[in-house]
């Protein structure tokens, strides 16, 4: 548990001693979703650090919800965490909300040496941009909803990781645990355009930006993601994993890790 000005932040670190890699989970999830990477070859090679966002998992709720539960707030918390751990330079893997936080961090710090995002369309500011990057779904309605019924907790947990992905109790427990204010305030501020223009951050990234999405992504408009012209896109393409949904690192870890390993080696 690392104390920050935003909240006490719970982390898990792998045994590897290579380049530090910060891993940030999605909305209403937790650090354990990166278990396969932490416990596999990636974690044995690199110092992987998976964090629970404030209001999620084993981390504390935000000391100041309005300050923390937004893209800039989460980005500040992650940067503060890595500073507290003594890492001046690190790579990142961000899934869904975590990917958006990674893009936000590019506007706040020069510490990131490379960013891989999955399930996180690089949208500009405001609701119209959100609509361009995401596909209409019940999931998107729940993403900003404060309170969940028991049925909604279960539905959100299963939809997020994919209908064909392994489902374990901790995925549901993570949704149930999440501070409802985190969902409501984050999505509300994102829709209002609070924070960096993430589309510009992605297009103009000074560091390698890797994008690896499931080809059967149910929430993200992959055509939109591929239509952007990126200055520093890793391997000069958006990678799509056939037959895979919103969380490829969890649904097909062996296949996903070939991309992640290659990306980290390139840094």
NUTIPA-216528 format. One record per residue (C-alpha): residue number from 0; y, x, z. Coordinates in pm, whole numbers, always signed. Each point is the difference from the previous one (the first is absolute). Layout:
<recs>
+-----+--------+--------+--------+
! pos !      Y !      X !      Z !
+-----+--------+--------+--------+
! NUM !      Y !      X !      Z !
...
+-----+--------+--------+--------+
</recs>
This chain:
<recs>
+-----+--------+--------+--------+
! pos !      Y !      X !      Z !
+-----+--------+--------+--------+
!   0 !     +0 !     +0 !     +0 !
!   1 !   +331 !   +151 !   -110 !
!   2 !   +320 !   -136 !   +153 !
!   3 !   +282 !    -66 !   -246 !
!   4 !   +332 !   -180 !    +22 !
!   5 !   -159 !   -294 !   -186 !
!   6 !   -323 !    -41 !   +199 !
!   7 !   -296 !   +189 !   +134 !
!   8 !   -196 !    +80 !   -315 !
!   9 !   -379 !    +36 !     +4 !
!  10 !   -149 !   +253 !   -239 !
!  11 !   -336 !   +137 !   -104 !
!  12 !    -23 !   +354 !   -135 !
!  13 !   -283 !   +153 !   -198 !
!  14 !   -152 !   +342 !    +61 !
!  15 !   +124 !   +166 !   -319 !
!  16 !   +255 !   +280 !    +17 !
!  17 !   +145 !    -24 !   -349 !
!  18 !   +315 !   -172 !   -120 !
!  19 !   +103 !   -286 !   +235 !
!  20 !    -48 !   -343 !   -158 !
!  21 !   +168 !   -302 !   +157 !
!  22 !   -185 !   -328 !    -63 !
!  23 !   +177 !   -333 !    +49 !
!  24 !   -186 !   -331 !     -9 !
!  25 !   +106 !   -339 !   -133 !
!  26 !   +158 !   -307 !   +155 !
!  27 !   -197 !   -126 !   +304 !
!  28 !   -262 !   +272 !    -31 !
!  29 !    -65 !   +319 !   +197 !
!  30 !    -78 !   +371 !    -31 !
!  31 !   -378 !    -57 !    +13 !
!  32 !     +9 !   -128 !   -358 !
!  33 !    +19 !   +369 !   -102 !
!  34 !   -320 !    +79 !   +188 !
!  35 !   -193 !   +112 !   -308 !
!  36 !   +267 !   +254 !    -93 !
!  37 !    +47 !   +124 !   +358 !
!  38 !   -371 !    +49 !    +58 !
!  39 !    -90 !   +126 !   -348 !
!  40 !    +68 !   +313 !   -206 !
!  41 !   +372 !    -77 !    -25 !
!  42 !    +35 !     -2 !   +377 !
!  43 !   -211 !   +313 !    +39 !
!  44 !   +225 !   +189 !   -241 !
!  45 !   +347 !   -136 !    +76 !
!  46 !   +174 !    -89 !   +327 !
!  47 !     +5 !   -374 !    -59 !
!  48 !   +217 !   -199 !   +238 !
!  49 !    -44 !   -377 !     -5 !
!  50 !   +258 !   -195 !   +199 !
!  51 !    +20 !   -354 !   +128 !
!  52 !   +341 !   -136 !    -94 !
!  53 !   +211 !   -140 !   +284 !
!  54 !   -121 !   -352 !    +76 !
!  55 !   -344 !    +81 !   -143 !
!  56 !   -334 !   +127 !   +128 !
!  57 !    +18 !   +205 !   +319 !
!  58 !   +370 !    +78 !    -40 !
!  59 !   +257 !   -174 !   +214 !
!  60 !   +222 !   -280 !   -125 !
!  61 !   +345 !   +108 !   -114 !
!  62 !   +252 !    +69 !   +275 !
!  63 !   +262 !   -154 !   -232 !
!  64 !   -166 !   -234 !   -249 !
!  65 !   +304 !    -33 !   -227 !
!  66 !    +33 !   +378 !    -26 !
!  67 !   -366 !    +85 !    -55 !
!  68 !   -163 !   -285 !   -191 !
!  69 !   +147 !    +83 !   -340 !
!  70 !    -70 !   +252 !   -273 !
!  71 !   +269 !   +241 !   +127 !
!  72 !   -112 !    -49 !   +360 !
!  73 !   -365 !    +70 !    -71 !
!  74 !    +98 !   +302 !   -211 !
!  75 !   +211 !   +137 !   +286 !
!  76 !   -289 !    -47 !   +242 !
!  77 !   -243 !   +186 !   -227 !
!  78 !   +243 !   +288 !    -54 !
!  79 !    +66 !    +22 !   +373 !
!  80 !   -375 !     +3 !    +66 !
!  81 !    -67 !   +286 !   -240 !
!  82 !   +290 !   +194 !   +148 !
!  83 !   -142 !    -48 !   +348 !
!  84 !   -333 !   +138 !   -126 !
!  85 !   +179 !   +306 !   -137 !
!  86 !    -68 !    -62 !   -370 !
!  87 !   +292 !   +109 !   -216 !
!  88 !   -182 !    -65 !   -328 !
!  89 !   -278 !   -247 !    -73 !
!  90 !   -161 !   -217 !   -264 !
!  91 !    -34 !   -377 !    +31 !
!  92 !   -240 !   -279 !    -85 !
!  93 !   +150 !   -347 !    +36 !
!  94 !   -186 !   -325 !    -50 !
!  95 !   +184 !   -326 !    -72 !
!  96 !   +278 !    -15 !   +263 !
!  97 !    -78 !   +366 !    +70 !
!  98 !    +71 !    +84 !   -363 !
!  99 !   +336 !   -173 !    +19 !
! 100 !    +76 !   +195 !   +317 !
! 101 !    -87 !   +320 !   -185 !
! 102 !   +245 !    -85 !   -278 !
! 103 !   +261 !    -79 !   +266 !
! 104 !    -62 !   +336 !   +164 !
! 105 !    +84 !   +180 !   -325 !
! 106 !   +358 !   -120 !    +49 !
! 107 !     +8 !   +129 !   +359 !
! 108 !   -177 !   +336 !     +4 !
! 109 !    -87 !   +305 !   -209 !
! 110 !   -310 !    +68 !   +210 !
! 111 !   -245 !   -177 !   -234 !
! 112 !   -174 !   +230 !   -247 !
! 113 !   -186 !   -274 !   -187 !
! 114 !    -44 !   -376 !    +33 !
! 115 !   -298 !   -212 !   -106 !
! 116 !    +47 !   -376 !    +12 !
! 117 !   -254 !   -275 !    -51 !
! 118 !    +64 !   -375 !     -5 !
! 119 !   +378 !    +54 !    +24 !
! 120 !   +203 !    -88 !   -310 !
! 121 !   +325 !   +198 !    -17 !
! 122 !   +241 !   -292 !     -2 !
! 123 !   +378 !     +0 !     +7 !
! 124 !   +210 !   -190 !   +250 !
! 125 !    -17 !   -375 !    +54 !
! 126 !   -225 !   -301 !    -54 !
! 127 !    +10 !    +10 !   -380 !
! 128 !   -133 !   +356 !     +2 !
! 129 !   -270 !    -94 !   +249 !
! 130 !   -111 !   -279 !   -231 !
! 131 !    -28 !   +246 !   -288 !
! 132 !   -219 !   +243 !   +193 !
! 133 !   -231 !   -243 !   +176 !
! 134 !   -229 !   -276 !   -123 !
! 135 !    +39 !   -348 !   +153 !
! 136 !   -261 !    -56 !   +269 !
! 137 !    -60 !   -163 !   +336 !
! 138 !    -24 !   +352 !   +141 !
! 139 !   +364 !    +69 !    -86 !
! 140 !   +105 !   -310 !   +188 !
! 141 !   -186 !   +118 !   +309 !
! 142 !   +140 !   +353 !    -27 !
! 143 !   +331 !   -109 !   +154 !
! 144 !   -129 !   -275 !   +227 !
! 145 !    +54 !    +59 !   +372 !
! 146 !   -283 !   -203 !   +151 !
! 147 !   -353 !    -32 !   -135 !
! 148 !   -267 !   -257 !    +77 !
! 149 !   -353 !   +127 !    +60 !
! 150 !    -90 !    -98 !   -355 !
! 151 !   +303 !   +184 !   -140 !
! 152 !    -87 !   +313 !   +197 !
! 153 !   -345 !     +1 !   -156 !
! 154 !   +124 !    -81 !   -350 !
! 155 !   +267 !   +270 !     +6 !
! 156 !   -237 !   +265 !   +128 !
! 157 !   -260 !    -76 !   -266 !
! 158 !   +245 !    -35 !   -288 !
! 159 !   +187 !   +320 !    +77 !
! 160 !   -297 !   +232 !    -26 !
! 161 !   -161 !   -186 !   -288 !
! 162 !   -271 !   -258 !    -40 !
! 163 !   -252 !   +265 !   -105 !
! 164 !   +100 !   +255 !   +264 !
! 165 !   -190 !    +57 !   +325 !
! 166 !   +128 !   -228 !   +275 !
! 167 !    -11 !   +123 !   +357 !
! 168 !   +126 !   -165 !   +320 !
! 169 !   +282 !   +253 !    +49 !
! 170 !   +170 !   -127 !   -317 !
! 171 !    +33 !   -346 !   +149 !
! 172 !    +95 !   +136 !   +340 !
! 173 !   +283 !   +198 !   -159 !
! 174 !   +149 !   -313 !   -155 !
! 175 !    -32 !   -192 !   +327 !
! 176 !   +165 !   +282 !   +196 !
! 177 !   +302 !    +50 !   -229 !
! 178 !   +337 !    -97 !   +141 !
! 179 !   +100 !   -306 !   -205 !
! 180 !   +361 !   +119 !     +7 !
! 181 !   -112 !   +304 !   -200 !
! 182 !   -110 !   -218 !   -292 !
! 183 !   +293 !   -241 !    +11 !
! 184 !   +278 !   +257 !    +41 !
! 185 !   -147 !   +255 !   -243 !
! 186 !    -51 !   -237 !   -292 !
! 187 !   +324 !   -183 !    +67 !
! 188 !   +204 !   +320 !     -8 !
! 189 !   -192 !   +132 !   -303 !
! 190 !    +73 !   -319 !   -192 !
! 191 !   +369 !    +33 !    +90 !
! 192 !     +8 !   +349 !   -147 !
! 193 !    +25 !   +196 !   +325 !
! 194 !    -79 !   +367 !    -50 !
! 195 !    -29 !   +229 !   -299 !
! 196 !    -50 !   -113 !   -357 !
! 197 !   -368 !    +92 !     -8 !
! 198 !    -25 !    -33 !   -374 !
! 199 !   +264 !   +270 !    -42 !
! 200 !   -171 !   +211 !   +266 !
! 201 !   -327 !    -20 !   -195 !
! 202 !   +152 !    +55 !   -343 !
! 203 !   +215 !   +294 !   +111 !
! 204 !   -240 !   +159 !   +251 !
! 205 !    +52 !   +376 !    +29 !
! 206 !   -357 !    +46 !   +119 !
! 207 !   -334 !   -103 !   -158 !
! 208 !    -53 !   -375 !    +31 !
! 209 !   -359 !   -116 !    -42 !
! 210 !    -79 !   -367 !    -59 !
! 211 !   -362 !   -112 !    +33 !
! 212 !    -58 !   -376 !     -5 !
! 213 !   -296 !   -229 !    -30 !
! 214 !    -21 !   -141 !   -352 !
! 215 !    -93 !   -338 !   +153 !
! 216 !   +301 !    +10 !   +234 !
! 217 !    +57 !   -362 !   +114 !
! 218 !   +349 !    +50 !   +142 !
! 219 !   +170 !   +270 !   -206 !
! 220 !   +114 !    -36 !   -360 !
! 221 !   -160 !   +309 !   -152 !
! 222 !   +175 !    -61 !   -331 !
! 223 !   +333 !    +27 !   +179 !
! 224 !   -104 !   +320 !   +177 !
! 225 !   -113 !   +160 !   -327 !
! 226 !   +313 !   -110 !   -187 !
! 227 !   +235 !   +225 !   +198 !
! 228 !    +94 !   +344 !   -132 !
! 229 !    -58 !   +252 !   +277 !
! 230 !   +157 !   +343 !    +10 !
! 231 !   -278 !   +168 !   +194 !
! 232 !   -312 !   -217 !    -32 !
! 233 !   -313 !   +190 !    +98 !
! 234 !   -228 !    +58 !   -299 !
! 235 !   +255 !   -198 !   -204 !
! 236 !   -175 !   -332 !    +51 !
! 237 !    -51 !   -286 !   +239 !
! 238 !   -368 !    +18 !    +92 !
! 239 !   -192 !   -330 !    +10 !
! 240 !   -342 !    -23 !   +161 !
! 241 !   -216 !   -250 !   -187 !
! 242 !   -146 !   -288 !   +198 !
! 243 !   +195 !    +92 !   +315 !
! 244 !   +257 !   -208 !   +191 !
! 245 !   +288 !    +60 !   +238 !
! 246 !   -147 !   +272 !   +226 !
! 247 !   -193 !   +244 !   -225 !
! 248 !    -21 !   +272 !   +269 !
! 249 !   -192 !   -249 !   +219 !
! 250 !   -192 !   -192 !   -267 !
! 251 !   -115 !   +304 !   -198 !
! 252 !    +79 !   +308 !   +211 !
! 253 !   -214 !   +249 !   -191 !
! 254 !   +162 !    -89 !   -332 !
! 255 !   +349 !    -16 !   +149 !
! 256 !    -37 !   +332 !   +179 !
! 257 !    -53 !   +180 !   -331 !
! 258 !   +359 !    -93 !    -85 !
! 259 !   +133 !    +84 !   +345 !
! 260 !   -179 !   +335 !     +9 !
! 261 !   +128 !    +94 !   -344 !
! 262 !   +352 !   -104 !    +94 !
! 263 !     +6 !   +199 !   +324 !
! 264 !   -144 !   +305 !   -176 !
! 265 !   +282 !    -24 !   -255 !
! 266 !   +257 !    +31 !   +279 !
+-----+--------+--------+--------+
</recs>
